């Protein structure tokens, strides 16, 4: 499940975030406490508009229709995180600067 999560996040950074950049950076931080594992995935790509960020987890929603995007990557990881791992995911972004996904998974 974790390989699916990170594969989809990395592919989104490559296809969307770094599309018009020659070089990009991705950081992944992991913090464990008594109740949760918190994964923070961040890229320094072009960011996601406030209008689009509301739709990114919807099935078949993509800005790359006809260019290889299916609109399923973030929907799949949303379902893995919320249904299989009983966690939650949120996305924060600043257009022109970065996108961050914060994933919290309860420790059972």
C-alpha positions, -999 to 999 in steps of 0.1 A, spaced: 0 0 0 28 24 8 45 18 -25 12 26 -43 9 58 -23 44 70 -30 44 59 -66 12 80 -73 25 110 -54 58 110 -72 42 105 -106 19 135 -99 49 156 -90 66 146 -122 36 149 -145 20 180 -130 43 198 -105 75 197 -125 61 199 -160 76 232 -168 106 230 -145 140 217 -154 147 205 -118 125 197 -89 128 186 -53 107 161 -33 110 156 4 94 129 25 93 132 63 81 105 87 72 111 123 59 85 147 43 92 180 22 71 204 -10 73 182 0 81 146 26 78 119 26 111 101 40 112 65 46 145 49 53 146 12 63 179 -3 74 190 -38 86 224 -50 65 222 -81 41 247 -97 14 241 -70 -23 235 -72 -49 263 -74 -75 267 -46 -102 258 -71 -85 226 -82 -74 214 -48 -110 208 -38 -113 182 -66 -80 164 -65 -93 133 -47 -123 129 -70 -123 99 -93 -114 107 -129 -106 144 -123 -74 154 -140 -58 184 -157 -41 160 -180 -70 145 -199 -58 133 -232 -22 136 -221 -18 104 -202 -36 114 -170 -65 91 -158 -75 111 -127 -73 80 -106 -39 83 -88 -49 106 -60 -84 89 -57 -67 55 -53 -43 67 -26 -72 86 -8 -91 53 -7 -61 33 5 -53 58 33 -89 63 45 -104 29 40 -75 4 42 -53 22 67 -81 41 86 -61 73 82 -66 107 66 -49 128 40 -49 165 33 -33 186 7 -19 221 11 -5 241 -18 7 275 -28 6 282 -66 40 288 -80 58 274 -49 49 239 -36 24 212 -28 23 192 5 4 161 13 0 153 50 -9 117 57 -18 105 93 -22 68 99 -32 55 133 -10 29 150 -29 -2 159 
